[in-house]
Amino acid sequence: MLSRKLADSDRKYQIHSLHHPNDTEQMLICASGHGICIRDTDGKEYIDALSGLWNVNIGHGRAEMAEAAAEQMRTLAYFSGYAGSTTVPSIELAERLVRSVPEMGAVFFTSGGAEANESAFKTARYYWRVHGKSEKTKIISRIHGYHGVTLQAMSATGIAGYWKMFEPRVPGFIHVNTCYPYRFDSSGKGVSPGEAAARELEDAILSAGPETIAAFIAEPIHGAGGIIYPTDDYWPRIRDICTRYNVLLIADEIITGFGRTGRWFALEHWNMRPDILSFAKGVTSGYLPLGGIIVSLDIKETLDSVDPADKWMHGYTNSGHPACCAVALRNIEIIERENLVENSARMGDILFHALQDAFQNHPNAGDIRGGKGLLAAVEFVEDRVTKRNFPASANLGARLRTEMQKRGVVTRTRLAAGNHPAPGDEILFAPPLIITEQEVHRMVAVAKESVDAVLNQ
Ligand SMILES: Cc1ncc(COP(=O)(O)O)c(C=O)c1O
């Protein structure tokens, strides 16, 4: 009864992200959370297989996070981080973050991921302008990349569905193909998927003119556009190309940071140093909103070198919000104290193998991706030989999600989105980093039962 009243009120008064009223027919009204589980207003419990929205890395219901927020709010809930003032938690967190990535210089805080990427794009422009190269303003990003939905972030996002009703996009954003080994058509190319994708980046830089390109932005491992792992040669090649053509490399680690891939940051898997690293989500495990960018020493020195008249006129009321920073510091302390980065690596291996055991012989499981921490997916196709996707009318993703939810697991099932080559419907797995082996197996068993129920195996 209460649930119905709440659902009616929600439908009437709230606009949701990616809003359509059809999606509010079967609302999950989440009321509480504990560990890897959440509970709805009817008291039903679910495993949260996507950590909220890829962010609740330490799991739900941690009283000490609430205490950290309350303590900071009682002491000083807010003061401005604009030029000339600062706060203790923001200082401590900035130092902690800079120390977590080798050779980086400083941090700028935002409230979330899209704002972090906006800040990265503006900082790239600013950097080149200070160095006398004000034509370097264009940004290259990738098809299937997701970078948020503010106008610039949306223009960098490489998923057409996000643009369609908001065109025109901001000028100066160029998309290249990503490294997508499963969908790579090697015919006539004679190169690896990583090399082909890196060449595309190089060609795009050369065709636009390196003197016009400010930066390349990419997620180390794709998330919202479908969890897609690159081949191991991809990132070193990308770093070389960016260095060769004076293009800043922005690593969007908004999903992949803070232990998600079994390392603090995913680029560590390839020993890579970005020029700018965008972070959000896992920095507070979602307990309060926070994001930001970590910039290289070179960029920090550039910011510090200018005439006061040319200062970096960028900032937000909530930059370095003390309560959010205090919560982030406690979150990082918990990740370290409980060895959650190591647990993510270990449970990630178990998850990947469990998915292989469950699905490798399934006739519709086209590709199983995982192995770097708790970030894994199964991509489904109608025909495994041709890799043909199920038609949109089959509504496979939504049906899989419903079946999983019935069985007590909530996650996202990505629908094929229409870019070419389009990923098929996917079940995505990014559970909290505290997950146990038994819980991993429970989550995979539910996925298997749900796939069998929908595809009648
Ligand atoms: C890789 C990546 N970048 C940017 C964003 C945007 O973050 P926000 O929703 O906090 O603006 C997201 C959100 O899912 C993301 O996954």
The ligand as a Tripos MOL2 file, in Angstrom:
@<TRIPOS>MOLECULE
LIG
   16    16     1     0     0
SMALL
NO_CHARGES

@<TRIPOS>ATOM
      1 C1         33.1260    6.5940  -17.2020 C.3       1 LIG1
      2 C2         32.1360    7.6200  -16.7560 C.ar      1 LIG1
      3 N1         32.4100    8.9150  -16.9490 N.ar      1 LIG1
      4 C3         31.5650    9.8720  -16.5440 C.ar      1 LIG1
      5 C4         30.3750    9.5670  -15.9290 C.ar      1 LIG1
      6 C5         29.4440   10.6480  -15.5180 C.3       1 LIG1
      7 O1         29.3840   10.7680  -14.1450 O.3       1 LIG1
      8 P1         28.1750   11.5330  -13.4490 P.3       1 LIG1
      9 O2         26.9450   10.7200  -13.7050 O.co2     1 LIG1
     10 O3         28.5850   11.5970  -12.0110 O.co2     1 LIG1
     11 O4         28.0830   12.8760  -14.0750 O.co2     1 LIG1
     12 C6         30.0560    8.2280  -15.7030 C.ar      1 LIG1
     13 C7         28.7800    7.8410  -15.0630 C.2       1 LIG1
     14 O5         28.3420    6.7130  -15.1230 O.2       1 LIG1
     15 C8         30.9530    7.2240  -16.1490 C.ar      1 LIG1
     16 O6         30.6720    5.9300  -16.0010 O.3       1 LIG1
@<TRIPOS>BOND
     1     1     2 1
     2     2     3 ar
     3     2    15 ar
     4     3     4 ar
     5     4     5 ar
     6     5     6 1
     7     5    12 ar
     8     6     7 1
     9     7     8 1
    10     8     9 2
    11     8    10 1
    12     8    11 1
    13    12    13 1
    14    12    15 ar
    15    13    14 2
    16    15    16 1
@<TRIPOS>SUBSTRUCTURE
     1 LIG1         1 GROUP 0 **** ****
